[in-house]
Structure formats: structure tokens, C-alpha cells
Amino acid sequence: MIKNQIRQTLLRVKTIPPLFRDFFRPLSERPALASFSGFVLISIPFYFPEFAIPFFILTFIFIAFLTPFARKCVLFFSCLAFLFYCFHPQKEHEAFSTGKIPTSGKGFVEALLPRSNGNAVILSTDFGKLRLTLSDSLTPLPGDSIFWKSEWYPSRPPTVPGSFNAPQWLESAGLTAHGKMKSMEIFHSAWVPERSFLQFRRWIKSRLTARMSAAESGFILGLLAGDRSGIPEILQQDFRRTGLIHVLSISGFHVVLLSGILMLFLKATPLPHQAVRVCAILLLLIYIPVTGGSAPVTRAVFMFIVIQAAALFQRKTDGLNSLGVALLLICFFRPEELGNAGFQLSAAATAGIITGQKLYPLQRVSRKLKKHPWLSAPESFFLQSSWVTLTATVSTAPFLIYHFKSLSPVSLLGNIFVVPLISCAMQSGLFAVIIPSDIIRFLFADASAFFLRAAVWITSHLSESPGAMLTVGPFSLEILFLSTIPLLAVSSFSKNALSRRITLYSLISLCALFAYEQIKIKLKPEWSITVLDAGQADCIFIESPRKKAFLVDAGVNGKRDAAQDKIIPFLRSAGVVKLEALIITHPDADHFGGAKTLLKSFPVKELWISECARFDRKPEWIQVLSAALENKVPVRDLRRGLTFTEFSSLPGMKPSLWEMRFLHPDPKLCRGTNEESLVIHIRGAGGSALLAGDVTVLGESEILQTDIPVQSNFLKLGHHGSKTSNSEAFLKAVGPDFAAVSSGKNNRYRHPSKDVTERLRTLQIPWLNTASNGSIILRFREGTYSLECFPTNPRCFSEAGAPEIL
């Protein structure tokens, strides 16, 4: 009976109007691309279960409208995807999460990974793959079997939204755990191909360092062999900020260059054309493990192989179908790559470039006009590269917004000028490695260094521009899915009426969703406070009803920069385009640590400080004020009584008042930094909050002597819960529903103080601690407020619904 129903359905499909057949014809003519599309459609519900029903329906429609051969291919690979996601094991990560991995054991060294400050090894063990960092005295090689002892780095979910997710990184890398190797002993050695690849990479580095500086040779080594350990971190940040980080990683761009050079060399030999293609295929297959086997390299090599294999058998190739073959091969061997951001960006960029070639505006210009010097020169040197960059940027935009909540407006300009320079540097660097004559290869090394310096100079200047990296989003998945529809339909937009209708309907739906979200914000305004888990430091984010963003304090710098590590990723994940103000309560390192980087790397409208802070002479604090001056960020002095007021309403509705008032200090006398700490009171629809900074008992007493009301629903305890703050009189006057402590786990000051926690228990004030609860998020709306912890933690709430008294 089921077979008859399917047969009848397929018979109806044969009577579909030509409009629908034409719409699906591009995929029917490219079975490999259609198969990959089916693989993706089946996979999406496993990543986003809420879209399971519509995507399964879409998959059925998609399969029904294809030609019989394409339909069989799609069904086969869709079944593979379904089976993989149903039965893919997750045992390795469960073992690590339950603490069953020992701190010593036997292992086999699969790879040695260079790092900027040493090396790391990938060990294969009975309980999965491990990544261990090494000291200089420990130097195992791939193929060694060793006894090892280690200590594990914690692998907990992030406690700040948008920050680095260690468990997710371990899963994407196929690792069970990562840590530091304390000692090891080699008991057996064997040759493996990776050992030779490692020696080859070291040989390349030795050839480069003979003439180039460490940074320049590290740059070329990254371009040729995928080893980015020698590229300075500050340089990587510049490329990351300008959206040019892709040129530092081995990708399709590099493989295309190398394959072109390789074919040029091979064709110069007496080998026949068929043998040239076979040799090129074999050499590029070896290049995959040399560079670490990343998805972009594998995809580009597979595409090259498909094209060369077709030429061997004298068959025509299609760029998109070749891309489909390459993506299918990657997903067949490593289906988990589909969820990898790098894989998605690489595939989208390649598809956009291939599709864009057919839509090139000057494609239909006559050959005679193209040969005219006024058009041929600009087209060769500027227009073609600009169009390729534009198509790649547009096609990857939805994925960049989803994963990173940001886009780089200067990346288009950077790609036009920087990519050709990097291409020249890479080719010159390759000749500097392979040419035997020192005199000639030194000339190529000098040329490579020149092109690199030019590329770095342009990148560094672009990265300093205020709009180098802009926050875009976050948008709902519905909006992102709808935004991809016009991109998918653009190739057949002018030829097929159905494509035009789908594009129009998707754009109308997008506009409707945007309008709904904006009206919703106006009708139900809310404001929020997020106490970030910044360790033994303060960092509090405030968002007003009109979505103006303020940051109170900027954490502390330890081994990593607080702004780069936590604050900027959080701001981007929250959709913050610009900070209305960066407020530093007082010039102590645990409050302004990330301020310098933040002022340089994120749009900040103003820097707010107390008047006394201008006279503090700490060298690090002076650097913060200098960064504000260099980036033209005005500095505003604050004192008791100043207010920031905001009204939010729609016409015909009662206005809602939101006010941020500064209660302390009164700058008649500059004393210690804690005594002069800013204290901020915020009130609006739904409740109020008091942020006490590091104010001392003396400052609290001065506030209570004024007639300013301090009663609040929420209190951020002063000085991380220290007993030098948070007096009983002050706590009674504030009378919060609950309080929060911003402190580090196992901090040496033993904050919060037992005296303060006992005082809170006596006054029956429940409290939370960022050290154990993570980031604390409060959302205020008309008549109520809500509380949550990130990551979601059952201990954030008691049975009564109030914060648990820890």
C-alpha cells in the first residue's frame, strides 16, 4: 500500500508544471551537489530539533522534484546522514565529564603540534585522543609510544555568554581531554608518515630562517605548511579584526595557487599530459596530511582531483558539481565536519565564487569592448578580484553572523589589496624554499618579505579604523534561514519565475519579522543587568530599555586579555554595536584590566570615570587614558548627583522612565581608590539595582547621610563581598531581594568574607556568587523581573524560586 502511494505521488510529480521542473533542474543536472544538499537537509533537524518537521517536509519535496538518477543519489546520501546522526557514539566526552581519565598511562604519539610557546602532542590512548602541551625538555616524535604523566586543564562550559567553549572545541577536534604533560618516557619508536612530514616542515622553516626574520619565516611557513605558531599573536589579531584571517590558514586559495605552480612545473618536464595530471593528483594528495588535513585543504584538493580526473577521461566538469563531490567525500569520512564553522565558511565561499562567475556583470560585454585598454586594465587588476571578493563575502555573511555575530566592512577592501600581496609573498616564499642556489633563493626571500610587509602594513592600518569589525545580530534562526533563500535563488532569478516569487516572499517575511521584533521591543520594553563571571574582578553589563549599552568596569588581565577573552565576545553575542559608555568605578587593576584593549578594539562612545581618577598615576591606568585619547573617546568626570535618564514609549502610551544615578563619590577630597569608587543606582520598569563597586564602609556611611534613596531589588555587594564594605546599616537601608558577589574561585582574599555572608544570612538576604553560579543575568520588565545564571545552573534557584543562600 505504501509503495502504491509513493508511486502515485511520483506520477503526480511528472505532471508538475514546467515552472517547478525548471526550478529544480540546476540540481538535477548536478547529482553530487543535489546529494550534498540532501545530506544537509537531513542533518539540520539533528542540530536544530525545533525545525525537524518543516525540514523533513522540505526534504521530501526536494527529492520528489528531482530526476530519477539525482533522486537515487540524494536518497542514498540522505540515508547515510540519517544513520550517522542516529548511531554516532559520544563515549569519549562522557568519560572525561565523569572524571574517569587517569593522570598517567600509555599512549601513541600521532602528531607533534608547534605552538608559539612550545609544542603540543596528540596522543592516542585507550580512552581517546588527548592533547598535551610540552616543555622544551620533552620532545617525543610522531610514532613514539610513551609512558606519560599529566595534569588536566578544566573543560567546563563557558560561564560568560559568547566566550570560548572548551567542551565544544574538544568535541569538534575529536579530543577527549587537554592538559599539560609533566613527564614522559619513550619505550618504543616506529616510523610513521607524520614523522617525515614533521621533518619536512622543519626543513622548510630552516630554509626560510636563513634569510628572513622569525615573524616573516613563520608567516610563510603558515602559508605553505599550515603551521601558524610562528605568526605573532598581535598580527593574527589584526588579520582577525579586518576579516582577513582566512589568508593565514591553508585553504582553497592556497591550494589553487600551489596547484597552478605545480602544473606549470610538471608541464615543463618531458612527461605526457596524462602523466602530468596523475603526478599532480598524487602530490596534492600527499599535501593534505603535510598541512594537517584541514577541511578547506581537503575540499580544494578533492575539487582539483575531480577536475583533473575528468580531464583524464575527457569529460566536461561543472564547478558546482565538483564542489558537491568534494563536500560529499569530506562528509562521508568525517560527517561531524558539517557542523564546523570553518567547513561551512569554506563551502559557502567556494559556492559563492563559482556562482558569481556566471553572474559577473561584464560577462555579456562584447569581446571587442573587453579588449579596449580603458576596460581591460581595470577589469584585470581590480574589477574581477573585487567581484570575486564580493560574492565570497555575501555568500558567507549568514554563517559569519550566526557563529561570530560580526562582519568586517573593511574585509572587501582588504581582500582586494592584501590577497594579491599574500599571493605574491607565498609564491616567492615557495621559490625561496625549493631553489638550490642561495643567491637566487635569497632574492626570492627578500621579495617575499617585501610583499609580506606591504600586506601587514595595509592590514594594520585597516584594523585601526573604527569600523573594522562591526557587531551584526544576533538574529533568530528563522531570520538567518530566510536570508539564505535569496542567495540560493540568485543564480536562477532572471530565468525562473518561481525563483523570483520565492525571493520576494522571503524578503517580505524578513521585513515582517524585523518589524515584529522592533514593535515587540517598543510594546514590552525591558532593561537588563548582567554580572559577568570575570574572576576576582568586576565587569557588569547594563542595557537600557532603548537598547543603549553600558559596561561598568572591565575585569582583570591575567594570562589572557580580559577584553579579548570574555568581554568583546560577550558584547558581540549580545548584539552590542557600540558602548554608550565604558564606566570605570575606580582605577584598580581588577576593574580596568580590559579597558585599554576595549577602547582600541570595540566602538566606545565615552569613557566615564570619577574626577579623582584623573590624578591616579598607575602606569597601566595612564595607558587606559592614553588609549581613550588616541581613539578620540571623550572622558567624562562623574560625581554624586549626576543622572542619565531615558524615556521609552510609543505614541499614545504612558512613558516609562529609566534612570541611572551616581550616588558616590563627592569629589571634595581625593582619598584611596576604594573610598572614591563610583556607586550606581538604577531604577526603571520592574525594579531597581544598586552597584556598589569597591566602596568602603566609610563611603557607605557618607551615602546614607544624604537624602538619596538607596532601596533596591538587587545589590551587587561592594568589594567582592569584603568585610571592609557591606556594613549592616547599608544592607538594611538597601534591603535587596537578593545580592550578588563578583569573585574568583578559590581566590587568595577568601572573598566573600564569612562576616558578610553571616550578615546576609541574619538579614535573610539570599545571594549568588559568580565563582560558583557563573554570570548572573537580571531582566526587568513592567511589574516584574527575572533571574537566570549562565550556564544554566539548578543551584541558581531554590525550591521557593529565590536565589539559593550559598
C-alpha positions in Angstrom: 0.0 0.0 0.0 2.8 2.4 0.9 4.6 1.6 -2.4 1.4 2.4 -4.3 1.1 5.7 -2.5 4.7 6.6 -3.3 4.3 5.6 -6.9 1.2 7.7 -7.3 3.0 10.7 -5.7 5.9 10.3 -8.2 3.4 10.0 -11.1 1.9 13.3 -10.0 5.4 14.8 -9.9 5.7 14.0 -13.6 2.8 16.3 -14.3 4.3 19.2 -12.4 4.2 22.4 -14.4 7.5 23.2 -16.2 8.0 26.1 -13.8 8.8 23.7 -10.9 10.9 21.4 -13.1 12.9 24.3 -14.3 13.4 25.5 -10.7 15.0 22.1 -9.7 16.8 21.5 -13.0 20.1 23.0 -11.8 20.3 20.5 -9.0 19.0 17.6 -11.2 21.9 18.3 -13.6 24.4 18.2 -10.7 23.7 15.0 -8.8 26.7 15.4 -6.5 25.6 18.8 -5.4 22.0 17.6 -5.0 23.2 14.7 -2.9 25.1 17.1 -0.6 22.1 19.3 -0.4 20.0 16.3 0.7 22.7 15.4 3.3 22.4 18.9 4.7 18.6 18.9 4.8 18.6 15.7 6.7 21.3 16.9 9.1 19.8 20.2 10.1 17.0 18.7 12.3 19.7 16.9 14.3 21.4 20.3 15.1 18.1 22.2 15.4 15.3 19.8 16.6 12.8 22.6 16.6 12.9 22.7 12.8 12.6 18.9 12.3 9.1 18.8 10.8 9.5 21.7 8.3 12.9 20.4 7.1 11.7 16.8 6.7 8.8 18.1 4.6 11.2 20.2 2.6 13.5 17.2 2.1 10.6 15.2 0.7 9.5 18.0 -1.7 13.2 18.4 -2.8 13.6 14.7 -3.5 10.2 14.4 -5.3 11.0 17.1 -7.9 14.4 15.7 -9.0 15.2 13.5 -11.9 15.3 9.7 -11.1 19.1 9.4 -11.1 19.5 12.5 -8.9 16.8 11.3 -6.7 18.5 7.9 -6.1 21.8 9.7 -5.3 20.1 12.0 -2.8 18.2 9.2 -1.1 21.4 7.2 -0.7 23.4 10.0 0.9 20.4 11.2 3.0 20.1 7.7 4.4 23.8 7.8 5.3 23.4 11.1 7.1 20.3 9.8 9.0 22.2 6.7 10.1 25.3 8.6 11.2 23.3 11.0 13.4 21.2 8.3 14.9 24.2 6.0 15.8 27.2 8.3 16.2 28.8 7.4 19.5 29.7 10.1 22.2 31.6 7.9 24.6 34.8 9.8 24.8 33.4 13.0 26.2 31.2 11.2 28.6 34.3 9.6 30.1 36.0 12.9 30.5 32.9 14.6 32.1 32.7 11.9 34.7 36.4 12.3 35.6 37.4 8.7 34.6 40.5 9.7 32.7 43.7 8.9 34.7 46.6 11.3 35.1 49.1 8.8 33.7 49.2 5.9 31.2 50.5 4.7 27.9 50.0 6.5 24.6 51.0 6.6 21.0 52.2 10.0 19.6 50.1 10.7 16.4 51.3 14.3 15.8 53.6 17.0 17.2 52.0 20.4 17.0 54.2 23.5 17.2 52.9 26.3 19.4 54.0 29.9 19.9 55.5 29.0 23.4 56.4 25.4 22.9 54.9 22.2 21.4 51.8 20.0 21.9 51.3 16.3 21.1 48.2 14.4 20.1 48.2 11.1 21.9 46.1 8.1 21.0 45.2 6.2 24.2 42.7 3.5 25.3 40.3 6.3 26.4 40.5 8.5 23.3 42.7 11.2 21.8 44.5 13.6 24.2 46.2 16.9 23.5 49.1 17.7 25.9 51.3 20.7 25.9 55.0 20.1 26.4 58.0 21.8 28.0 61.2 22.2 25.9 62.8 19.3 27.7 60.2 16.9 26.4 60.5 16.1 22.7 58.7 13.0 21.6 58.2 12.4 17.8 55.2 11.0 15.9 55.4 7.2 16.0 56.8 7.1 19.6 55.0 5.0 22.2 55.4 6.6 25.6 54.5 6.4 29.3 53.2 9.8 30.4 52.0 11.8 33.4 49.9 14.9 33.1 47.6 17.4 34.7 44.3 18.2 33.0 43.0 21.6 32.1 39.4 22.1 33.2 36.9 21.6 30.5 33.8 23.3 31.7 31.1 25.1 29.7 31.7 28.8 29.4 30.4 31.0 32.3 30.2 34.1 30.1 27.9 34.1 27.1 29.8 34.1 23.8 33.2 33.2 25.3 35.3 30.2 24.4 33.5 26.9 24.7 36.1 24.3 25.7 33.8 21.2 25.6 32.6 22.2 22.2 36.2 22.7 20.9 37.2 19.3 22.3 34.3 17.6 20.5 34.9 19.4 17.2 38.6 18.4 17.4 37.8 14.8 18.3 39.6 15.1 21.6 38.8 13.5 24.9 40.8 16.0 27.1 43.6 18.5 27.0 46.2 19.2 29.6 49.9 19.7 30.4 52.4 16.8 30.2 54.5 16.7 33.4 56.8 13.8 32.4 57.2 11.1 29.9 59.3 8.1 28.9 59.7 6.6 25.4 59.6 2.8 25.4 59.2 2.2 21.6 59.7 4.1 18.4 58.4 3.4 14.9 58.4 5.3 11.6 55.0 6.8 10.6 54.4 9.2 7.7 53.7 12.1 10.0 57.3 11.9 11.3 58.6 12.6 7.8 56.0 15.4 7.3 57.2 17.0 10.5 60.8 16.8 9.3 59.7 18.3 6.0 58.0 21.3 7.8 61.2 21.8 9.9 63.3 21.8 6.7 61.1 24.4 5.1 61.5 26.6 8.2 65.2 26.2 8.2 65.4 27.3 4.6 63.3 30.4 5.4 65.0 31.5 8.6 68.4 31.6 6.8 67.3 34.9 5.2 64.1 36.1 6.8 63.1 37.2 10.3 61.4 34.9 12.7 58.0 36.5 12.1 58.4 36.6 8.3 59.5 32.9 8.1 56.7 31.9 10.5 54.2 33.7 8.2 55.4 31.9 5.1 55.5 28.6 6.9 51.9 29.1 7.9 51.0 29.8 4.2 52.9 26.8 2.8 52.5 24.2 5.5 49.7 25.3 7.8 52.0 25.9 10.9 50.8 29.3 12.3 52.8 29.0 15.5 55.4 31.4 14.2 52.9 34.2 13.4 52.8 36.8 16.2 49.5 36.9 18.1 49.2 40.7 17.6 49.5 40.2 13.8 46.8 37.4 13.9 44.5 39.8 15.8 44.9 42.4 13.1 44.0 39.9 10.4 41.1 38.6 12.5 39.8 42.1 13.1 39.8 43.0 9.4 38.1 39.8 8.4 41.3 38.5 6.6 42.2 35.7 9.0 41.4 33.2 6.2 44.6 34.2 4.3 46.7 32.9 7.3 45.1 29.4 7.1 45.8 26.9 4.4 42.6 27.0 2.3 41.4 26.7 -1.2 43.1 29.9 -2.1 46.5 28.4 -1.2 45.8 25.1 -2.9 44.7 26.8 -6.1 48.0 28.8 -6.1 50.1 25.7 -5.4 48.3 23.5 -7.9 48.8 26.2 -10.6 52.5 26.4 -9.8 52.8 22.6 -9.7 51.1 22.1 -13.0 53.3 24.7 -14.5 56.4 22.9 -13.3 55.2 19.5 -14.4 54.2 20.6 -17.9 57.7 21.9 -18.3 59.0 18.3 -17.9 59.0 15.8 -20.8 56.2 13.9 -19.2 53.0 13.3 -21.3 49.9 15.3 -20.3 48.1 12.3 -18.8 51.2 11.5 -16.6 51.3 15.2 -15.5 47.8 15.1 -14.3 48.3 11.8 -12.4 51.5 13.2 -10.7 49.7 16.4 -9.8 46.9 14.4 -8.2 49.3 12.2 -6.2 51.4 15.2 -5.0 48.4 17.1 -3.8 47.0 14.0 -2.0 50.3 14.0 -0.1 49.9 17.7 0.6 46.7 17.0 2.6 48.5 15.3 5.6 51.5 17.7 5.3 49.2 20.6 6.2 47.3 18.8 8.9 44.3 17.6 6.8 42.0 20.5 7.4 38.6 20.6 5.7 39.4 23.6 3.4 42.5 21.9 2.1 40.8 18.5 1.7 37.9 20.2 -0.1 40.1 22.1 -2.5 42.3 19.1 -3.3 39.3 16.9 -3.9 37.9 19.5 -6.3 41.2 19.6 -8.1 41.2 15.8 -8.3 37.7 15.7 -9.8 38.6 18.3 -12.4 41.9 16.5 -13.4 40.2 13.1 -13.4 37.5 14.4 -15.7 40.2 15.7 -18.0 41.9 12.3 -17.9 38.7 10.6 -19.1 37.9 13.5 -21.5 34.7 14.6 -19.7 33.3 18.0 -19.1 33.3 19.3 -15.5 30.9 21.6 -13.7 32.3 23.7 -10.8 29.4 23.3 -8.5 29.1 19.6 -9.1 32.8 19.2 -8.5 32.3 21.1 -5.2 29.5 18.7 -4.4 31.8 15.7 -4.9 34.4 17.2 -2.7 32.0 18.1 0.1 30.4 14.6 -0.1 33.8 12.9 0.2 34.6 15.0 3.3 31.2 14.4 4.9 31.4 10.7 4.0 34.6 10.2 6.0 34.0 12.9 8.6 30.3 13.7 8.9 30.9 15.8 12.0 32.6 18.4 9.8 29.2 19.6 8.7 28.7 21.4 12.0 32.2 23.0 11.9 32.2 26.8 11.2 35.4 26.6 9.1 33.9 23.9 6.9 30.7 25.9 6.4 32.5 29.2 5.6 34.8 27.4 3.1 32.0 25.6 1.3 29.8 28.8 1.2 32.7 31.0 -0.1 33.6 28.5 -2.9 29.9 28.1 -3.9 29.5 31.9 -4.0 32.6 32.4 -6.1 31.6 29.7 -8.6 28.0 31.0 -8.9 29.3 34.6 -9.0 31.4 33.9 -12.1 28.2 33.2 -14.1 26.6 36.5 -12.8 29.7 38.7 -13.5 28.2 42.0 -14.8 30.8 42.3 -17.6 30.4 38.7 -18.8 28.0 39.8 -21.5 30.2 42.6 -22.7 31.4 42.0 -26.2 35.0 40.8 -26.7 35.9 43.8 -28.7 34.9 46.1 -25.9 36.7 44.0 -23.3 39.9 44.3 -25.2 39.7 48.1 -25.1 42.6 49.4 -22.9 40.2 51.6 -20.9 38.3 48.5 -19.7 40.7 45.6 -19.9 43.2 47.0 -17.5 40.7 47.9 -14.7 39.0 44.6 -15.2 42.2 42.5 -14.9 43.6 44.4 -11.9 40.5 45.5 -10.0 37.0 44.6 -11.2 37.4 40.8 -11.4 39.1 40.5 -8.0 36.5 42.9 -6.5 33.6 40.8 -7.8 35.1 37.5 -6.5 35.6 39.1 -3.1 32.1 40.5 -3.1 30.5 37.2 -4.0 32.5 35.3 -1.3 31.7 37.9 1.3 27.9 37.9 0.6 27.7 34.1 0.5 29.5 33.7 3.8 27.6 36.5 5.6 24.8 34.4 7.2 27.4 32.0 8.6 29.6 34.8 10.0 26.6 36.4 11.6 25.4 33.1 13.1 28.8 32.0 14.5 30.6 35.2 15.3 27.8 37.9 15.4 30.0 40.2 13.4 31.1 41.4 9.9 34.1 43.3 8.8 33.2 46.2 6.4 36.9 46.6 5.5 37.3 43.0 4.5 36.2 43.8 1.0 38.9 46.4 0.6 41.4 44.2 2.4 40.8 41.3 0.1 41.3 43.4 -3.0 44.8 44.7 -1.9 46.0 42.2 0.7 45.2 38.9 -1.0 47.3 39.6 -4.2 50.2 40.7 -2.0 49.9 37.5 0.1 49.7 35.5 -3.2 53.0 37.1 -4.4 54.6 36.5 -1.0 53.6 32.9 -1.0 54.9 32.2 -4.5 58.1 34.0 -3.8 58.5 32.1 -0.5 57.9 28.8 -2.3 60.7 29.6 -4.7 62.9 30.7 -1.8 62.5 27.1 -0.4 62.9 25.0 -3.5 65.6 26.8 -5.5 69.1 25.3 -4.7 71.2 28.4 -5.4 71.5 30.6 -2.3 72.0 33.8 -4.3 68.7 33.3 -6.3 66.6 32.0 -3.4 67.8 34.8 -1.2 66.4 37.2 -3.8 63.1 35.4 -3.7 63.2 35.5 0.1 63.7 39.3 0.0 60.8 39.7 -2.4 58.6 37.6 -0.3 59.5 39.6 2.8 58.7 42.8 0.9 55.2 41.6 -0.1 54.5 40.4 3.4 55.5 43.8 4.9 53.2 45.6 2.5 50.3 43.2 3.3 50.9 43.6 7.1 51.1 47.4 6.8 47.8 47.6 5.0 46.2 45.2 7.4 47.4 47.0 10.5 46.1 50.3 9.2 42.7 48.8 8.3 42.4 47.2 11.7 42.9 50.6 13.4 39.8 52.0 11.6 36.8 52.4 14.0 34.5 50.2 11.9 37.0 47.4 11.2 34.7 44.9 12.9 31.0 45.6 13.5 28.5 43.6 15.5 25.7 42.2 13.4 22.9 40.4 15.2 22.2 38.2 17.0 19.3 37.2 14.7 16.9 34.4 15.2 17.4 31.2 13.2 14.2 32.0 11.3 15.7 35.2 10.0 19.0 33.6 9.1 17.3 30.8 7.2 15.1 33.3 5.3 18.1 35.4 4.4 19.8 32.5 2.7 16.9 31.8 0.4 17.6 34.8 -1.9 21.3 33.8 -2.0 20.3 30.3 -3.1 17.8 31.5 -5.7 20.0 34.2 -7.2 21.5 32.0 -9.9 18.1 31.3 -11.5 16.5 34.6 -10.5 16.4 36.0 -14.0 15.4 32.7 -15.7 12.7 31.3 -13.5 9.6 32.9 -12.2 9.4 30.6 -9.2 12.8 31.8 -8.0 11.6 35.4 -8.2 8.4 34.6 -6.3 10.3 32.7 -3.6 12.8 35.6 -3.3 10.0 38.1 -3.0 8.1 36.1 -0.4 11.3 35.5 1.7 12.1 39.2 1.6 8.6 40.1 2.7 8.8 37.6 5.5 12.1 39.0 6.6 10.7 42.5 6.7 7.7 41.3 8.7 9.9 39.5 11.2 12.2 42.6 11.7 9.1 44.8 12.1 7.6 42.4 14.6 10.8 42.3 16.7 11.1 46.1 16.8 7.4 46.6 17.7 7.8 43.9 20.4 10.7 45.9 21.9 8.6 49.1 21.9 5.5 47.5 23.3 7.2 45.5 26.0 10.4 47.4 26.9 12.8 45.7 29.2 16.2 46.5 30.7 18.8 44.2 32.0 21.9 43.8 34.1 24.5 41.1 33.6 27.2 40.4 36.2 29.8 38.7 34.2 32.0 36.0 35.7 35.2 37.9 35.4 37.1 36.0 38.1 38.4 38.1 41.0 37.3 41.3 39.3 34.2 43.3 38.3 32.5 43.6 34.9 28.8 44.4 34.7 26.9 45.0 31.5 23.8 47.2 31.5 21.3 47.5 28.7 18.7 50.3 28.8 15.1 50.0 27.5 16.1 51.8 24.3 19.0 49.2 23.9 21.8 51.6 24.9 24.7 49.6 26.3 26.9 50.5 29.3 29.8 48.5 30.7 30.7 49.0 34.4 34.4 48.0 34.8 36.4 45.8 32.5 37.7 42.8 34.5 41.3 42.0 35.2 44.1 40.8 32.9 45.8 37.6 33.9 47.3 35.1 31.5 44.9 36.3 28.9 43.4 39.7 28.0 40.0 40.1 29.7 38.6 42.1 26.8 39.6 39.7 24.0 38.9 36.6 26.1 35.5 37.4 27.6 34.2 40.9 27.2 34.2 41.5 23.4 32.9 38.0 22.7 30.1 38.7 25.2 29.2 42.1 23.7 29.0 40.6 20.2 26.9 37.7 21.4 24.5 40.3 23.0 24.3 42.2 19.7 26.0 45.3 21.0 27.1 47.6 18.2 28.6 50.4 20.3 29.0 51.0 24.0 27.3 54.2 25.1 29.8 54.4 27.9 32.6 52.4 29.5 32.3 53.2 33.2 35.4 52.6 35.4 34.4 52.7 39.0 37.9 53.4 40.2 41.5 52.8 38.9 42.3 49.4 40.4 43.7 46.7 38.1 40.8 44.3 38.8 38.4 46.9 37.5 40.1 48.4 34.4 42.2 45.4 33.2 40.5 45.0 29.8 39.7 48.8 29.3 42.8 49.5 27.1 42.0 46.7 24.6 38.3 47.5 24.7 38.9 51.2 23.8 41.1 50.1 20.9 39.1 47.2 19.6 35.4 48.0 20.2 33.4 51.1 19.4 33.0 53.1 22.7 31.2 56.5 22.7 32.6 57.8 26.0 34.8 56.8 29.0 33.2 57.7 32.4 35.4 58.0 35.4 35.4 59.8 38.8 37.2 63.2 38.9 39.7 61.8 41.4 40.7 59.0 38.9 42.3 61.6 36.7 45.0 62.1 39.3 45.9 58.4 39.7 49.4 57.8 38.4 49.4 54.0 38.0 51.3 53.3 34.7 48.6 50.8 33.5 45.8 53.3 34.2 47.7 56.1 32.4 47.8 53.7 29.4 44.0 53.4 29.6 43.6 57.2 29.5 46.1 57.4 26.6 44.1 54.8 24.7 41.0 56.9 25.1 42.9 60.0 23.8 44.4 58.1 20.8 41.0 56.7 19.8 39.2 60.0 20.3 37.0 58.7 23.1 35.8 61.6 25.3 36.4 61.2 29.0 33.6 62.4 31.3 34.0 63.0 35.0 31.3 61.7 37.3 30.3 62.7 40.8 27.4 62.3 43.2 24.1 63.5 41.8 24.7 63.1 38.1 22.0 61.1 36.3 21.4 59.5 32.9 17.6 59.5 32.1 15.8 57.7 29.3 12.1 57.7 28.3 10.8 54.8 26.3 7.2 54.6 24.8 5.1 54.5 21.7 2.8 57.4 20.7 -0.4 57.3 22.8 1.3 55.2 25.6 2.3 56.2 29.1 6.1 56.9 29.0 8.3 54.6 31.0 11.2 56.2 32.9 14.6 54.6 33.3 17.3 56.4 35.3 20.9 55.7 36.2 22.1 57.9 39.1 25.6 58.1 40.6 25.5 58.2 44.4 29.2 58.4 45.2 31.8 59.9 45.4 31.6 63.6 46.2 35.0 64.8 44.9 35.8 67.3 47.6 38.8 65.2 48.8 40.6 62.5 46.9 41.4 59.6 49.1 42.1 55.9 48.4 40.8 54.4 45.3 38.2 52.2 47.1 36.9 55.1 49.1 36.4 57.0 45.9 34.7 54.1 44.0 31.6 55.0 41.9 28.3 53.7 43.3 25.5 53.5 40.8 21.7 53.2 41.4 19.5 52.2 38.5 15.7 52.2 38.5 13.1 51.5 35.9 10.1 49.5 35.0 10.1 46.3 37.0 12.5 47.2 39.7 15.9 48.7 40.7 19.5 47.8 41.3 22.5 49.2 43.2 26.1 48.6 42.0 28.4 49.3 44.9 31.8 49.0 43.2 34.5 48.7 45.8 33.1 51.4 48.1 34.2 51.0 51.7 32.2 51.3 55.0 33.2 55.0 55.1 31.7 55.6 51.6 28.6 53.7 52.6 28.2 55.9 55.6 28.5 59.1 53.5 25.8 57.8 51.1 23.4 57.1 54.0 23.9 60.6 55.4 22.4 62.0 52.2 18.7 62.0 51.4 19.2 59.9 48.2 17.0 56.8 48.3 19.1 53.6 48.1 16.4 50.9 48.4 16.8 48.3 45.6 15.6 44.9 44.5 19.2 43.9 43.6 22.5 44.7 45.2 26.0 44.0 43.8 27.9 43.7 47.0 30.8 46.1 47.5 34.5 45.0 47.1 33.7 41.4 46.1 32.0 40.8 49.5 34.9 42.1 51.6 34.3 42.9 55.3 35.7 46.4 54.6 32.4 47.0 52.8 28.8 45.8 53.2 28.0 47.2 56.6 24.9 46.1 58.4 23.4 49.6 58.2 24.0 49.8 54.5 22.5 46.4 53.8 19.4 47.2 55.9 19.0 50.5 54.0 19.2 48.9 50.6 17.0 46.0 51.6 17.6 43.9 48.5 15.5 40.9 47.4 18.9 39.3 46.7 22.5 40.2 46.3 25.4 39.1 44.1 29.2 38.7 44.7 31.7 39.1 41.9 34.7 37.0 43.0 37.1 34.4 41.7 37.0 30.7 42.5 39.4 29.9 45.4 40.7 33.5 45.5 43.5 34.3 47.8 41.5 37.0 49.6 38.8 34.4 50.6 36.1 36.7 49.3 33.3 36.8 50.1 34.1 37.3 53.8 32.4 35.0 56.3 31.4 38.1 58.3 29.5 39.4 55.3 27.9 36.1 54.4 26.8 35.7 58.0 25.4 39.2 58.0 23.4 38.3 54.8 22.0 35.2 56.5 21.0 37.1 59.5 19.2 39.7 57.4 17.7 36.9 55.3 19.2 38.3 52.0 19.8 35.4 49.6 22.9 35.8 47.4 24.7 34.4 44.4 28.4 34.2 43.6 29.9 34.4 40.1 32.6 31.9 41.2 30.0 29.1 41.6 27.0 30.4 39.7 28.7 31.9 36.6 27.3 35.0 35.0 24.2 36.4 36.7 21.5 37.9 34.4 18.6 40.0 35.5 15.8 41.1 33.2 13.4 43.8 34.3 10.1 44.5 32.6 6.9 46.2 33.6 5.8 44.9 37.0 8.3 42.1 37.4 11.9 40.9 36.9 13.5 37.5 36.2 16.8 36.0 37.2 19.0 33.4 35.5 22.5 32.1 35.6 24.8 31.3 32.7 25.5 28.5 32.2 22.0 27.3 33.3 22.6 26.1 36.8 19.9 24.4 39.0 21.7 25.9 42.1 20.8 29.4 40.9 17.3 29.0 42.3 16.0 27.4 45.5 12.8 25.5 45.8 10.9 28.7 46.6 12.2 30.3 43.4 14.6 32.7 45.1 18.4 32.6 44.7 19.9 29.9 46.9 21.8 31.1 50.0 25.2 29.6 49.4 
